[in-house]
Amino acid sequence: MQFEKIKESDKTLIDEVLKKSDSTGSEYSMLYLQGWDFFDFDSMTIAFEEGYVFIRFSPHLLAQDEESDSHGYIFLPPLAPKGEFAKAVELLRQYCEQSGEEFYMSSCRKEDAESLDPTVYEIADKPDYRNYAEYLYNPSDLIELKGKKYHAKRNFISRFINTYGKNYVFRTYTADDLEGVCELFGEWVKTKSFDEYHDNSEKQEKKVVKLALEYSLKYDDFFADVMEVNGKIVGFETGELTASNVGIVHLEKGDTDYDGIYPSLCQMFAAKHFAGVRFINRQEDMGLEGLRKSKESYHPCGFVEKRIVRLVGANAREKAESKD
């Protein structure tokens, strides 16, 4: 297995394998990998072996936390065709054994982790897994908003449409909109309290916003739309259609002075881009109470639960070494 520095052009090869997989998560999105400092894109390397994709990275110093306690590389779960995950993981284990690298696999789907041989692999004990579970929704639910459980959402959207009538437009983002989107993002940041939003978070998310907008102009499977009222951008949303036919919502920001802005963005974006997908993935809530309440209010049909996988005995050895 030969690892080489990852390039944006590797997206094409990743998508070829992603198309054969049953992936529902965001871990192989190029925006996810390149945008967030935790993944340290500059240190990231990739290998293609026997039809599988392997990615490893060293977490950026600013993103080091209890989840990145590996002293070497962190591996993403191998990307493999449906039904071949365990075989791909075994190839990775053999590589680590031969190279002397530590086997430390992050962001592994719970069902994939639990399908591995428990005499060889174990799931690390992390109490905050729920914070990083990605929310999945049936596309028809978010598009049609049928039934009593979506009554409030329909009311908010109706109120928005009735209030702004011909004065609002939901349209595709263009390069000329960059200043307006950045201005809205800056105003959105001011509404966040210190406890839920830090200076580094702002810099990180601003970087991701600009990259998502850039990707929407560059790739057919990335999208960005803006909501205008009287010519002013009051909301925007970005997303992606994965090769495994899952719609991912990456960013959604709105000016809450415009009543109904968020349900309107959610419904209109889903209807425009995600009518034929298997699921809509609206990402994790990071343990933030307000964000969790919002995501739960759309009634998810499931979650992409993530796990950290080590070799049996690795956790015990690490704890013993830390005591020494």
C-alpha positions in Angstrom: 0.0 0.0 0.0 1.5 3.3 -1.1 0.3 6.5 0.5 0.8 9.7 -1.5 -0.1 13.3 -0.8 -3.8 13.8 -1.4 -4.9 16.2 -4.2 -8.2 17.8 -5.0 -8.1 15.9 -8.3 -8.4 12.6 -6.2 -12.1 13.5 -5.8 -12.8 11.7 -9.1 -11.2 8.4 -7.9 -12.9 8.7 -4.5 -16.3 9.2 -6.2 -15.8 6.1 -8.3 -15.6 4.0 -5.2 -18.2 6.0 -3.3 -20.7 5.2 -6.0 -20.3 1.5 -5.3 -20.6 1.9 -1.5 -23.6 2.3 0.8 -22.0 5.4 2.5 -24.5 7.8 4.2 -21.9 10.0 6.0 -19.9 13.1 5.1 -16.4 11.8 5.9 -15.4 11.4 2.3 -16.6 14.8 1.1 -13.7 16.8 -0.3 -15.2 19.9 1.4 -15.2 18.1 4.7 -11.6 16.9 4.3 -10.1 20.1 2.9 -12.2 22.6 4.8 -11.8 21.7 8.5 -8.4 22.1 10.3 -8.9 18.9 12.3 -8.1 16.9 9.2 -5.0 18.9 8.4 -5.3 18.6 4.6 -1.7 19.5 4.1 -0.6 16.4 6.0 -3.3 14.1 4.4 -2.2 11.2 2.3 -4.2 8.7 0.3 -3.8 5.2 -1.1 -5.8 3.2 -3.6 -5.4 -0.5 -3.1 -7.5 -3.4 -4.5 -10.4 -1.1 -5.4 -10.4 0.5 -1.9 -9.6 4.1 -0.8 -7.5 4.7 2.3 -6.9 8.1 3.8 -4.7 9.1 6.8 -4.0 12.5 8.4 -2.4 14.1 11.4 -4.7 16.4 13.3 -3.9 20.1 13.2 -2.5 21.3 16.5 -5.4 23.7 16.9 -7.8 20.8 16.7 -6.0 18.4 19.0 -8.4 17.0 21.7 -9.3 13.8 23.4 -10.4 12.3 20.1 -7.0 12.7 18.6 -4.9 10.8 21.2 -3.0 8.8 18.6 0.7 9.6 18.4 0.8 8.7 14.7 -1.7 9.1 11.8 -5.4 8.8 12.2 -7.0 6.7 9.5 -10.5 7.3 8.1 -12.5 4.1 7.7 -11.6 2.6 4.3 -14.0 3.4 1.5 -15.1 0.2 -0.1 -17.9 -1.2 -2.2 -21.0 -2.4 -0.3 -20.2 -5.6 1.6 -16.4 -5.3 1.4 -15.7 -3.1 4.4 -14.2 -5.8 6.7 -11.9 -6.9 3.9 -10.6 -3.4 3.4 -10.1 -2.9 7.2 -8.1 -6.1 7.3 -5.8 -4.8 4.5 -5.3 -1.6 6.6 -4.5 -3.6 9.7 -1.9 -5.6 7.7 -0.4 -2.4 6.4 -0.1 -1.0 9.9 1.5 -4.2 11.2 4.1 -4.2 8.4 4.8 -0.5 8.6 4.9 -0.2 12.4 2.2 2.5 12.4 -0.5 2.5 15.0 -4.0 1.3 13.9 -6.3 4.2 14.9 -9.5 4.5 12.8 -11.8 7.5 13.4 -15.3 8.4 12.0 -16.2 4.7 11.5 -20.0 4.1 11.2 -21.3 2.3 14.2 -22.7 -0.6 12.2 -19.4 -1.0 10.3 -17.4 -0.9 13.6 -19.7 -3.5 15.2 -19.4 -5.8 12.1 -15.7 -6.3 12.6 -14.2 -9.3 14.4 -14.4 -8.3 18.2 -11.4 -10.5 19.0 -9.3 -8.3 16.8 -10.9 -4.9 16.9 -12.5 -2.9 19.7 -14.5 0.3 19.9 -12.9 3.1 22.0 -14.8 4.3 25.0 -15.9 7.9 24.1 -18.9 9.3 26.0 -19.6 12.1 23.6 -20.4 10.0 20.4 -23.9 11.4 20.3 -22.6 14.9 19.7 -21.1 13.8 16.4 -23.8 11.6 15.0 -25.0 13.0 11.7 -28.8 13.4 11.2 -30.5 11.6 8.3 -33.9 12.5 6.9 -36.2 11.1 4.3 -36.1 13.6 1.3 -39.9 13.5 0.9 -40.3 14.6 4.6 -38.2 17.8 4.2 -39.6 18.6 0.8 -43.3 17.9 1.4 -43.5 18.6 5.1 -46.6 16.5 5.3 -48.5 15.6 8.5 -49.2 17.1 11.9 -45.5 16.8 13.0 -44.5 19.4 10.3 -47.5 21.7 10.9 -45.3 24.4 12.6 -42.7 24.3 9.8 -45.4 24.7 7.1 -46.8 27.7 9.0 -43.4 29.4 9.2 -42.8 29.0 5.5 -46.3 30.3 4.7 -45.7 33.3 6.9 -42.4 34.0 5.2 -43.9 33.7 1.7 -47.0 35.8 2.6 -44.9 38.5 4.3 -42.4 39.0 1.6 -44.3 37.9 -1.5 -42.8 39.3 -4.7 -40.0 40.9 -2.6 -38.1 37.6 -2.0 -36.2 35.3 -4.4 -34.5 32.0 -3.7 -31.8 31.6 -6.4 -28.5 30.0 -7.3 -25.4 31.6 -5.8 -23.1 33.5 -8.2 -19.6 34.9 -7.7 -21.1 38.4 -7.4 -22.9 37.3 -4.2 -19.7 36.7 -2.2 -19.6 40.0 -0.4 -23.3 39.7 0.6 -22.9 36.2 1.9 -19.8 37.2 3.9 -21.7 40.1 5.3 -24.6 37.9 6.4 -22.1 35.4 7.9 -20.5 38.2 9.9 -23.9 39.3 11.3 -24.7 35.7 12.1 -21.5 35.3 14.1 -22.5 38.3 16.3 -25.6 36.4 17.4 -23.5 33.5 18.9 -22.5 33.6 22.5 -18.9 33.0 23.7 -19.8 29.6 25.1 -21.0 28.2 21.7 -18.7 30.1 19.3 -15.0 30.9 19.7 -12.7 33.0 17.6 -11.1 29.9 16.0 -14.5 28.5 15.2 -15.4 31.7 13.3 -12.1 31.6 11.3 -12.7 27.9 10.6 -16.3 28.2 9.5 -15.6 31.3 7.4 -12.9 29.3 5.6 -15.4 26.5 5.0 -18.1 29.0 3.8 -15.7 30.4 1.1 -14.6 26.9 0.0 -18.2 25.7 -0.2 -19.1 28.6 -2.4 -16.0 28.1 -4.5 -16.9 24.4 -5.0 -20.5 25.3 -6.0 -19.1 27.2 -9.0 -16.5 24.5 -9.8 -18.3 21.2 -9.4 -21.7 20.0 -10.6 -22.3 18.0 -7.5 -21.9 21.0 -5.1 -24.6 23.6 -4.7 -25.1 27.0 -3.1 -28.2 29.2 -3.0 -29.1 32.5 -1.6 -32.3 34.0 -0.3 -32.8 37.6 -1.1 -35.4 40.0 0.2 -35.6 43.4 -1.5 -32.2 42.7 -3.1 -30.5 41.9 0.2 -29.1 38.5 1.0 -30.8 37.3 4.2 -29.9 33.6 4.0 -27.8 31.1 2.2 -27.4 27.3 2.0 -24.7 25.0 0.6 -24.7 21.3 0.0 -23.5 18.4 -2.0 -24.9 15.3 -3.8 -22.6 12.4 -3.1 -21.7 9.7 -5.6 -23.6 7.3 -3.2 -26.7 9.3 -3.8 -27.0 11.2 -0.4 -27.7 14.9 -0.2 -25.5 16.6 2.4 -26.3 20.0 3.8 -23.0 21.6 4.7 -24.0 25.1 5.7 -27.3 26.9 6.4 -27.3 30.5 7.7 -30.1 33.0 7.9 -31.1 36.4 9.4 -33.7 35.5 12.1 -35.2 39.0 11.8 -36.9 37.5 8.8 -39.5 35.2 10.4 -39.5 31.7 8.8 -36.1 32.1 7.1 -34.7 28.7 8.3 -37.6 26.4 7.5 -37.9 28.2 4.1 -34.2 27.7 3.3 -34.4 24.0 4.4 -37.5 23.2 2.4 -36.6 25.1 -0.8 -33.0 23.8 -0.9 -34.2 20.2 -0.4 -36.8 20.5 -3.1 -34.4 22.1 -5.6 -31.5 19.7 -5.2 -32.4 16.5 -3.3 -35.7 15.1 -4.6 -34.2 11.8 -5.8 -31.6 11.1 -3.1 -31.6 8.1 -0.6 -31.3 10.4 2.4 -30.6 14.0 3.3 -27.7 14.3 5.8 -27.9 17.5 7.8 -24.7 16.9 9.8 -24.1 16.7 13.5 -25.2 19.0 16.3 -21.8 19.1 18.2 -23.7 18.8 21.5 -25.1 22.3 21.2 -28.6 22.4 22.8 -30.2 24.8 20.4 -28.8 23.1 17.3 -29.9 19.7 18.6 -33.4 21.0 19.2 -33.6 22.4 15.7 -32.4 19.3 14.0 -34.7 17.1 16.0 -37.6 19.3 15.1 -37.3 18.0 11.5 -37.8 14.4 12.7 -34.8 12.5 11.5 -35.3 8.9 10.2 -31.9 7.8 11.5 -28.3 8.8 12.3 -24.8 8.2 11.0 -23.2 7.3 14.3 -19.4 7.4 14.3 -17.0 5.3 16.3 -13.2 5.1 16.9 -11.8 1.7 16.4 -8.5 0.3 17.8 -6.9 -3.1 17.9 -7.9 -5.2 20.9 -5.8 -4.2 23.9 -4.8 -0.8 22.5 -7.0 1.2 24.9 -5.8 -0.8 28.0 -2.2 -0.4 27.0 -2.7 3.4 26.5 -4.3 3.8 29.9 -1.5 1.8 31.6 1.1 3.9 29.9 -0.6 7.1 30.9 -0.5 6.0 34.6 3.3 5.3 34.3 
